[in-house]
Amino acid sequence: MRHSHHPNHTIRDTLYLRSWAIGLLACFLACQALAPRVYAGAILTFQETGGNVVATADGTIDLADLTLVFAGTSTATVYSSVAFVEVGGITPLYVYSSISGPASFGTGEMQTQANSGLGNATGINGSGGFLFVPAGYVSGAELSGNATWTGQTFATLGLTPGTYTYTWGTGPTADFFTVNVGVQSIPEPASIWLALIGSVGIFAHCQFGRRKTEKSQGPVGPHGAAE
């Protein structure tokens, strides 16, 4: 004999699932509200693709704890043994001091200009403690720039695969610039939270579906058939 599915069970299960989703969303929003305001930092990633080396930079930067030292003009280039890299088009840029991090991200003993560069002028001179941003850049504005070294490889440019992070500032104005050589970026905390919420939501949905199936089938008899 197959048991009927009572409507009150459906309502109760629906409310249970909704309470899970609302609780997770409230937790996420509370964590975001309590966290100090910080910018996400900038990440520049080198990849070997199609017989070329391509560098792409994006993210945001907080300049509050840096010092403007001079203005110049951007030229997309890399000089790995002194941790020097610029991407973006040939445009005016500002140079700020007071970043700290690795003095090199490779063994390249010469400056190699890119064959092309587009977007925002962005980069660093790690050994000198300098950060490059577009002229007139305002903290928190989105950055996006790239450069391509045609016919090059990590080996010919003297790039050593790995992650190199440069930091500055303290408290809510602390920030970072990361250079990834052949390494994929790690998701930001907000992305991890969203992925976690999505995973728990899927789990709750599957549990809800399983419970509905069990109730609609009724108890299983001694011979494996629904009674």
Beta strands, then each sheet from edge to edge (+ up, - down):
strand 1: 42-49
strand 2: 52-59
strand 3: 67-73
strand 4: 77-79
strand 5: 84-87
strand 6: 92-97
strand 7: 112-113
strand 8: 116-119
strand 9: 122-125
strand 10: 130-134
strand 11: 143-149
strand 12: 162-168
strand 13: 175-181
sheet 1: 8+ 11- 2+ 1- 13- 12+
sheet 2: 3+ 6- 10+ 9- 5+ 4- 7+
end
